[in-house]
């Protein structure tokens, strides 16, 4: 199957009926989202290298897959992310301090999932897929007009939880859309060594409606996701999108990708950069004037300043808070432990 594509790497719209829905406002909005996401990502990487963050997992190169998909949802739909879905999180209104808190080690999760309808990050591979299916099953029983989308990577698709989630979703007709960002690498293991058949083919075997899309084409991702969401919402059953993209950085800041990837491979994917691709269309159509681009540059610079400020001014966590988040209702044993810790902490001389 050839990946669905609406925008060529040269910035030309394909001869496809869906291209008729592409307009200047849509393209400018998606471009802004991707540019800002990449700037936050770059600043966070630098902060980690300066010792301000314990770890960071970059979304560099995957902005189109995230922005195009999350912008195709309603605000009332739920998202269950993995751990590098920063662009999608920003589109849901999650700010720099909330995004960085977990990686600075001051909170287990940086934001209120209910407020943003965007769950906290899941670092255990594929665990969020089962969480998403479970929530979607509940939404269906409640009669809620909601679609649940969950992000995961090609490496996570090899986990048993992924197969369980696919099967549960189909057998229970859960209103869920699985969105795989196939970035070609599971840490240092290439897709060629991970599985014998592409994910969209394997998922079809579970009964999911599947679509393969060019994950570096934000317009194709947006269109494919909108179609899939409409099908799920109308009761056609769960679906899966496999977005073919590329992880431009290492798996995390503790990974050295130069040990297993070639410069030629990076050059190939750099030429397919999702932001550059959309910029070529904007320039070709005259949809981004100097005013728009200048304002965006200013907004990106302001965001960078805010990312640095938010990171460096986060207060250290109160150790007493660990007791508040252990159980929903405090038991006598937990209360005794909390009181014991408070007395121990008070015994130190300032």
C-alpha positions as CSV (number, residue, x, y, z in Angstrom):
1,X,0.0,0.0,0.0
2,X,1.3,3.4,-1.0
3,X,1.1,6.0,1.8
4,X,-1.7,8.6,1.3
5,X,-0.2,11.9,0.4
6,X,-1.7,15.3,-0.4
7,X,1.4,17.5,-0.4
8,X,4.6,16.5,-2.2
9,X,8.0,17.2,-0.6
10,X,8.3,20.0,-3.2
11,X,5.2,21.7,-1.8
12,X,2.8,20.8,-4.6
13,X,-0.7,19.7,-3.9
14,X,-1.6,16.3,-5.3
15,X,-4.4,15.8,-7.8
16,X,-6.8,14.5,-5.2
17,X,-10.4,15.7,-4.4
18,X,-9.3,16.2,-0.8
19,X,-6.9,18.9,-1.9
20,X,-9.9,21.1,-2.7
21,X,-10.5,21.5,1.1
22,X,-7.0,22.9,1.7
23,X,-7.0,26.7,2.2
24,X,-4.8,29.4,3.6
25,X,-6.2,29.5,7.1
26,X,-5.8,25.7,7.6
27,X,-2.2,25.8,6.3
28,X,-1.2,28.8,8.3
29,X,-2.6,27.3,11.5
30,X,-0.9,23.9,11.0
31,X,2.4,25.6,10.1
32,X,2.2,27.8,13.3
33,X,1.6,24.7,15.5
34,X,4.5,22.9,14.0
35,X,7.0,25.8,14.2
36,X,6.1,26.5,17.9
37,X,6.3,22.8,18.8
38,X,9.8,22.5,17.3
39,X,11.0,25.6,19.1
40,X,9.8,24.2,22.5
41,X,11.4,20.9,21.7
42,X,14.8,22.5,20.8
43,X,14.7,24.6,24.0
44,X,13.9,21.6,26.2
45,X,16.8,19.7,24.6
46,X,19.2,22.5,25.4
47,X,17.8,22.7,29.0
48,X,18.5,19.0,29.4
49,X,22.0,19.4,28.2
50,X,22.5,22.2,30.7
51,X,21.4,19.9,33.6
52,X,18.0,21.6,34.0
53,X,16.0,18.5,33.0
54,X,16.7,14.9,33.9
55,X,15.7,13.6,30.5
56,X,14.0,14.7,27.3
57,X,12.5,12.8,24.3
58,X,12.3,14.9,21.2
59,X,9.5,15.1,18.8
60,X,11.7,16.6,16.1
61,X,10.6,15.4,12.7
62,X,7.3,14.1,13.9
63,X,5.4,17.4,14.2
64,X,3.2,16.8,11.1
65,X,2.0,13.4,12.4
66,X,1.0,15.0,15.8
67,X,-0.4,18.3,14.7
68,X,-2.3,17.1,11.7
69,X,-4.0,14.3,13.7
70,X,-4.9,16.2,16.9
71,X,-6.2,19.1,15.0
72,X,-8.7,16.8,13.3
73,X,-10.4,16.0,16.6
74,X,-13.1,17.8,18.5
75,X,-12.1,19.5,21.7
76,X,-14.4,17.1,23.5
77,X,-12.5,14.0,22.2
78,X,-9.9,12.4,24.4
79,X,-6.3,11.7,23.7
80,X,-4.0,9.1,25.4
81,X,-0.4,10.0,24.4
82,X,2.9,8.2,24.7
83,X,5.9,10.2,25.9
84,X,7.1,12.4,23.0
85,X,3.8,13.8,21.8
86,X,4.7,17.4,22.8
87,X,3.3,19.0,19.6
88,X,-0.1,17.3,20.2
89,X,0.0,18.4,23.9
90,X,0.7,22.0,22.9
91,X,-2.3,22.0,20.5
92,X,-4.4,20.9,23.5
93,X,-3.4,24.1,25.4
94,X,-0.7,22.4,27.6
95,X,2.0,25.0,28.5
96,X,5.7,24.8,28.9
97,X,5.7,24.4,32.7
98,X,3.2,21.6,32.5
99,X,5.1,19.8,29.8
100,X,8.5,20.1,31.5
101,X,7.5,19.3,35.1
102,X,7.7,15.6,34.7
103,X,11.1,15.7,33.1
104,X,12.4,18.1,35.7
105,X,11.3,15.6,38.3
106,X,9.0,17.8,40.3
107,X,5.7,16.0,39.5
108,X,4.7,12.6,38.2
109,X,2.4,14.3,35.7
110,X,2.4,17.9,34.7
111,X,-1.2,18.7,33.9
112,X,-4.9,18.0,34.6
113,X,-6.0,15.4,32.1
114,X,-9.7,16.2,32.5
115,X,-9.1,19.9,31.8
116,X,-7.3,19.3,28.5
117,X,-8.9,15.9,27.7
118,X,-5.3,14.8,27.2
119,X,-4.0,12.1,29.5
120,X,-0.6,12.4,31.2
121,X,2.4,10.8,29.4
122,X,2.8,7.0,29.6
123,X,6.4,5.8,29.6
124,X,5.5,2.1,29.7
125,X,5.3,0.9,26.1
126,X,1.8,0.4,24.8
127,X,0.1,0.7,28.2
128,X,-1.8,3.7,27.1
129,X,-3.5,1.7,24.3
130,X,-5.4,-0.4,26.9
131,X,-6.1,2.8,28.9
132,X,-7.6,4.4,25.8
133,X,-9.7,1.3,24.9
134,X,-11.0,1.1,28.4
135,X,-12.0,4.7,28.4
136,X,-13.6,4.4,25.0
137,X,-15.6,1.4,26.2
138,X,-16.9,3.5,29.1
139,X,-17.8,6.4,26.7
140,X,-19.7,4.0,24.5
141,X,-21.7,2.7,27.5
142,X,-22.4,6.2,28.6
143,X,-23.7,7.1,25.2
144,X,-21.2,9.9,24.9
145,X,-20.4,11.4,21.5
146,X,-16.7,11.1,22.0
147,X,-13.8,9.5,20.0
148,X,-10.7,8.5,21.8
149,X,-7.4,8.7,20.0
150,X,-4.2,7.1,21.3
151,X,-0.6,7.7,20.1
152,X,2.1,5.0,20.0
153,X,5.2,4.1,18.1
154,X,6.3,1.3,15.9
155,X,8.3,-0.3,18.7
156,X,5.2,-0.3,21.0
157,X,3.3,-2.2,18.3
158,X,5.4,-5.3,19.2
159,X,4.2,-5.3,22.8
160,X,1.5,-7.7,23.9
161,X,-0.6,-4.8,25.2
162,X,-1.0,-3.5,21.6
163,X,-2.5,-6.8,20.4
164,X,-4.8,-7.0,23.4
165,X,-5.9,-3.4,22.8
166,X,-6.7,-4.0,19.1
167,X,-8.7,-7.1,20.0
168,X,-10.6,-5.6,22.8
169,X,-11.4,-2.5,20.7
170,X,-12.9,-4.6,17.8
171,X,-14.8,-7.1,19.9
172,X,-16.3,-4.3,22.0
173,X,-16.8,-1.8,19.2
174,X,-15.0,0.8,21.2
175,X,-14.9,4.3,19.6
176,X,-11.1,4.5,19.5
177,X,-8.6,5.5,16.9
178,X,-5.1,4.1,17.2
179,X,-2.5,6.4,15.8
180,X,1.0,4.9,15.2
181,X,3.9,7.2,14.5
182,X,6.2,4.8,12.7
183,X,9.4,6.8,13.1
184,X,11.5,3.9,11.7
185,X,13.4,3.1,15.0
186,X,12.6,1.4,18.3
187,X,15.5,3.0,20.1
188,X,18.3,1.3,18.0
189,X,16.2,-1.4,16.4
190,X,15.1,-0.6,12.8
191,X,11.6,-1.5,11.6
192,X,13.1,-4.1,9.3
193,X,14.2,-6.1,12.4
194,X,11.0,-5.5,14.4
195,X,8.3,-7.3,12.4
196,X,7.6,-9.2,9.2
197,X,4.6,-7.2,8.0
198,X,3.7,-3.5,8.3
199,X,1.5,-2.5,11.2
200,X,-1.5,-1.5,9.1
201,X,-1.6,-5.0,7.6
202,X,-1.3,-6.7,11.0
203,X,-4.0,-4.4,12.5
204,X,-6.4,-5.2,9.7
205,X,-6.2,-8.8,10.8
206,X,-7.8,-7.8,14.1
207,X,-10.7,-6.3,12.2
208,X,-9.6,-2.6,12.4
209,X,-10.2,-0.2,9.5
210,X,-6.6,0.8,8.6
211,X,-4.9,3.6,6.7
212,X,-1.3,4.2,5.7
213,X,-0.4,7.8,5.5
214,X,2.7,10.0,4.8
215,X,3.4,11.1,8.3
216,X,5.5,14.1,7.2
217,X,2.6,15.5,5.2
218,X,0.5,17.4,7.7
219,X,-2.4,17.9,5.2
220,X,-2.6,14.2,4.5
221,X,-2.5,13.3,8.1
222,X,-5.2,15.9,8.9
223,X,-7.4,14.6,6.1
224,X,-6.9,10.9,6.9
225,X,-7.5,11.5,10.6
226,X,-10.7,13.5,10.0
227,X,-12.0,10.6,7.8
228,X,-11.1,8.0,10.4
229,X,-12.6,9.9,13.2
230,X,-15.9,10.4,11.3
231,X,-16.1,6.7,10.7
232,X,-15.4,5.8,14.4
233,X,-17.9,8.4,15.6
234,X,-20.6,7.2,13.3
235,X,-20.4,3.7,14.6
236,X,-18.3,2.0,11.9
237,X,-15.9,0.6,14.6
238,X,-12.4,1.3,15.7
239,X,-9.7,2.3,13.3
240,X,-5.9,2.6,13.0
241,X,-3.7,5.0,11.1
242,X,0.0,4.2,10.5
243,X,1.9,7.5,9.8
244,X,5.2,6.9,8.2
245,X,7.6,9.5,9.7
246,X,11.1,9.8,11.1
247,X,12.7,10.4,14.5
248,X,15.3,13.0,13.6
249,X,17.0,12.9,17.1
250,X,17.9,10.0,19.3
251,X,15.4,8.0,21.2
252,X,16.1,10.3,24.1
253,X,18.9,12.5,25.4
254,X,20.6,9.4,26.8
255,X,20.8,7.9,23.3
256,X,23.5,8.3,20.7
257,X,21.9,7.6,17.3
258,X,25.2,8.0,15.4
259,X,26.1,4.5,16.6
260,X,23.4,2.9,14.5
261,X,22.2,5.4,11.9
262,X,24.0,6.7,8.8
263,X,24.4,10.3,7.7
264,X,22.9,9.3,4.3
265,X,19.7,8.2,6.1
266,X,19.4,11.4,8.0
267,X,20.0,13.5,4.8
268,X,17.2,11.5,3.1
269,X,14.7,12.3,5.8
270,X,15.9,15.9,6.3
271,X,14.8,16.5,2.7
272,X,11.3,15.4,3.7
273,X,11.1,17.7,6.7
274,X,7.4,18.4,7.4
275,X,7.7,22.1,8.3
276,X,9.8,22.9,5.2
277,X,7.3,21.0,3.0
278,X,4.4,23.1,4.2
279,X,6.4,26.3,4.0
280,X,7.0,25.6,0.3
281,X,3.3,25.4,-0.3
282,X,2.7,28.6,1.7
283,X,5.3,30.4,-0.4
284,X,4.1,29.0,-3.6
285,X,0.5,30.1,-3.0
286,X,1.4,33.4,-1.4
287,X,-0.4,32.4,1.8
288,X,2.2,33.6,4.3
289,X,3.2,37.2,4.0
290,X,6.0,39.0,5.9
291,X,3.6,40.0,8.6
292,X,2.5,36.5,9.4
293,X,6.0,35.1,9.3
294,X,7.4,38.0,11.4
295,X,4.7,37.6,14.0
296,X,5.4,33.8,14.2
297,X,9.1,34.4,14.6
298,X,8.3,36.8,17.5
299,X,5.9,34.3,19.0
300,X,8.5,31.5,18.8
301,X,11.1,33.7,20.5
302,X,8.7,34.6,23.3
303,X,7.9,30.9,23.7
304,X,11.6,30.1,24.0
305,X,12.0,32.7,26.7
306,X,9.0,31.3,28.6
307,X,10.2,27.7,28.3
308,X,13.5,28.7,29.9
309,X,11.8,30.8,32.6
310,X,9.2,28.1,33.4
311,X,11.8,25.4,33.7
312,X,14.3,27.3,35.9
313,X,11.7,28.7,38.3
314,X,9.7,25.6,39.1
315,X,9.5,25.1,42.8
316,X,10.9,21.9,44.3
317,X,8.1,19.5,45.3
318,X,7.0,19.3,48.9
319,X,7.9,15.8,50.1
320,X,4.7,15.8,52.1
321,X,2.7,15.7,48.8
322,X,3.7,12.1,48.3
323,X,1.2,11.1,50.9
324,X,-1.6,13.2,49.4
325,X,-1.4,11.3,46.1
326,X,-1.0,7.7,47.3
327,X,-4.6,6.8,47.9
328,X,-7.9,8.6,47.0
329,X,-9.0,8.3,50.7
330,X,-6.4,8.4,53.4
331,X,-6.3,5.3,55.6
332,X,-5.3,5.3,59.2
333,X,-2.0,3.6,58.3
334,X,-1.2,6.2,55.7
335,X,-2.1,9.0,58.1
336,X,0.3,7.6,60.7
337,X,3.0,7.4,58.1
338,X,2.4,11.0,57.1
339,X,2.5,12.2,60.7
340,X,5.6,10.2,61.3
341,X,7.4,11.8,58.4
342,X,6.2,15.3,59.4
343,X,7.7,14.7,62.9
344,X,10.9,13.4,61.4
345,X,11.2,16.4,59.1
346,X,10.5,18.8,61.9
347,X,13.3,17.3,64.0
348,X,16.0,18.9,61.8
349,X,17.6,22.2,62.8
350,X,17.3,24.9,60.1
